[in-house]
């Protein structure tokens, strides 16, 4: 029986494809990097269901022994596309849907990405800001780590204590705390993060908040239709 287990075979094909993509990344225009990643992911993703079906159809009666390995692949693809949608979403609805996906399926390594997105989100409303915070909280809790560092927890308490005074003196501005110390007040979130980076603060120790009345609890029902449509 002729076998393709030795080159040239399917494994070599995918190995060469992986190598070609890695090499190509060095020569992709910086402004086209996300487009390239998205197009590659989309093209590979469009083939996944067919490849999985072929593996199952051609397997012996012990498909269940390899089923888990095959079904990890669509999840990996979904994870990649959701991360791309956080950085460069096509629409605000895609961005919100990916945040909700991250709420349920995000991993520890997604926290740094979410914190970067929080600094400069592609769409900015108060509810989106709160949804980003909620997503970070859900992932952090899911992996049994502290929601806030000790400095941030103390900063949150201090912010609540000082909020009435801040509402009188600097309403609408942004404030940063490290523990009990109020370290900056700036007109915008972009400017306050610029100050924090310039001073080389560890952002995991900093609490940043807009000076405004504390909002009511987030209405999760507002996003249910978006999640249902995307799911």
C-alpha positions in Angstrom: 0.0 0.0 0.0 1.4 3.4 -1.0 1.8 5.7 2.0 2.3 9.5 2.1 3.5 9.4 5.8 7.0 10.2 4.4 7.6 13.4 2.4 6.0 14.6 0.3 2.9 14.4 2.5 0.3 16.5 4.3 2.5 17.2 7.3 5.2 18.6 5.1 2.7 20.7 3.3 1.5 22.4 6.5 5.0 22.6 7.8 6.0 24.5 4.6 2.9 26.7 4.8 3.8 27.6 8.4 7.4 28.4 7.5 6.2 30.5 4.5 3.8 32.6 6.7 6.6 33.2 9.3 9.1 34.3 6.7 6.5 36.5 5.0 5.7 38.4 8.2 9.1 40.2 7.9 8.1 41.6 4.5 4.5 42.6 5.2 3.9 46.4 5.3 3.3 47.4 9.0 -0.1 48.9 8.1 -1.1 45.7 6.4 0.0 43.2 9.1 -3.5 42.9 10.7 -5.1 42.6 7.2 -2.6 39.8 6.4 -3.3 37.9 9.6 -7.1 38.3 9.2 -7.0 37.1 5.6 -4.8 34.1 6.4 -7.1 33.2 9.4 -10.2 33.5 7.3 -8.9 31.3 4.5 -7.7 28.6 6.8 -10.9 28.9 8.9 -13.0 28.3 5.8 -11.3 24.9 5.3 -11.5 23.7 8.9 -14.9 22.0 8.9 -14.1 20.2 5.6 -10.8 18.9 7.0 -12.3 17.8 10.3 -15.1 16.0 8.4 -12.5 14.2 6.2 -10.5 13.1 9.2 -13.7 11.7 10.8 -14.9 10.1 7.6 -11.5 8.4 6.9 -10.8 7.3 10.5 -11.4 3.8 11.9 -13.9 3.1 14.6 -11.9 4.9 17.2 -12.5 8.5 16.1 -13.3 9.5 19.7 -9.6 9.0 20.6 -8.6 11.9 18.3 -11.8 13.9 18.3 -10.6 16.2 21.0 -7.4 17.1 19.2 -9.4 18.0 16.0 -12.0 20.1 17.9 -9.4 22.2 19.6 -8.5 23.7 16.2 -11.8 25.5 15.6 -11.6 27.0 19.1 -8.0 28.2 18.3 -9.3 29.8 15.1 -12.1 31.5 17.0 -9.7 32.7 19.6 -7.5 34.3 16.9 -10.3 36.0 15.1 -11.7 37.4 18.4 -8.3 38.8 19.3 -8.1 40.4 15.9 -11.6 41.9 16.3 -10.4 43.5 19.6 -7.5 45.2 17.9 -9.1 46.1 14.6 -12.8 45.4 14.5 -14.9 46.0 11.4 -17.8 47.3 13.3 -18.7 48.3 16.9 -21.0 45.3 17.1 -18.0 43.0 16.2 -16.0 44.6 19.0 -18.7 44.2 21.6 -19.4 40.6 20.5 -15.7 39.8 20.9 -15.6 41.3 24.3 -18.4 39.1 25.4 -16.7 36.1 23.8 -13.7 37.0 25.9 -15.8 37.2 29.0 -16.7 33.5 28.6 -13.7 32.0 26.8 -10.7 34.5 27.3 -7.5 33.2 28.8 -4.9 34.7 31.1 -2.7 35.8 28.2 -5.7 37.9 26.9 -5.5 40.1 29.9 -2.5 42.1 28.6 -4.3 42.6 25.3 -7.4 43.8 27.0 -5.5 46.2 29.1 -3.9 47.7 25.9 -7.4 47.9 24.3 -8.6 49.7 27.5 -6.0 52.4 27.0 -7.1 53.1 23.5 -10.3 51.3 22.5 -11.4 51.4 18.8 -14.9 52.5 19.9 -15.3 54.5 23.1 -18.5 54.9 25.1 -19.0 54.7 28.8 -20.7 51.3 28.5 -17.9 49.9 26.4 -15.4 51.1 29.0 -17.4 49.3 31.6 -17.7 46.2 29.5 -13.9 46.1 29.0 -13.5 46.3 32.8 -16.2 43.6 33.2 -14.3 41.4 30.8 -11.0 41.8 32.6 -12.8 41.0 35.9 -14.4 37.8 34.5 -11.2 36.4 33.1 -9.3 37.3 36.2 -11.8 35.6 38.5 -12.0 32.6 36.2 -8.4 31.9 36.7 -8.4 32.4 40.4 -6.1 35.4 40.4 -6.8 38.7 42.2 -9.1 41.1 40.3 -7.1 44.0 41.4 -3.6 44.3 42.8 -3.3 45.5 46.4 -2.4 49.0 45.2 -5.5 49.1 42.8 -7.8 47.9 45.5 -6.7 50.6 47.9 -6.8 53.1 45.0 -10.4 52.1 44.3 -11.4 52.8 47.9 -9.6 56.1 47.9 -11.3 57.1 44.7 -14.7 56.4 46.1 -13.9 58.5 49.2 -12.6 61.4 47.2 -15.2 61.3 44.4 -17.5 64.0 45.9 -14.6 66.4 46.1 -13.3 65.5 42.7 -16.8 66.1 41.2 -16.6 69.6 42.5 -13.0 70.4 41.4 -12.4 68.3 38.3 -15.6 66.8 36.8 -15.2 64.9 33.6 -11.4 64.6 33.9 -9.4 61.4 34.5 -7.6 60.5 37.7 -5.0 57.9 38.5 -4.2 56.4 41.9 -1.4 54.2 43.2 -2.7 52.9 46.5 -3.8 55.9 48.6 -1.7 58.3 46.5 -3.5 60.3 43.8 -0.7 60.6 41.2 -2.3 62.4 38.2 -5.4 64.2 37.0 -5.6 64.9 33.2 -8.3 66.1 30.8 -8.4 62.8 28.9 -7.7 59.1 29.3 -5.1 59.3 26.5 -3.2 62.1 28.3 -3.3 60.3 31.7 -1.8 57.1 30.2 0.8 59.2 28.5 1.9 60.7 31.9 1.9 57.2 33.5 4.1 55.8 30.7 6.4 58.8 30.9 6.9 58.2 34.6 7.4 54.5 34.1 4.6 53.4 36.5 3.7 49.8 36.6 0.1 49.9 35.2 -0.8 46.7 37.1 -0.5 48.9 40.3 -2.5 51.9 38.9 -6.2 52.5 39.1 -7.5 54.9 36.4 -11.0 56.3 36.5 -13.1 59.1 34.9 -14.4 61.6 37.4 -18.1 61.1 37.1 -20.9 59.7 39.3 -20.6 56.0 39.8 -22.9 54.3 37.2 -25.7 51.8 38.0 -24.9 48.1 37.4 -24.1 47.1 33.8 -27.3 46.0 32.0 -26.1 42.7 30.5 -29.4 42.2 28.6 -28.5 45.0 26.2 -25.8 42.7 24.6 -27.7 39.4 24.6 -28.9 39.8 21.0 -25.4 40.6 19.8 -23.9 37.5 21.5 -26.7 35.3 20.2 -26.3 36.5 16.6 -22.5 36.1 16.7 -22.7 32.7 18.4 
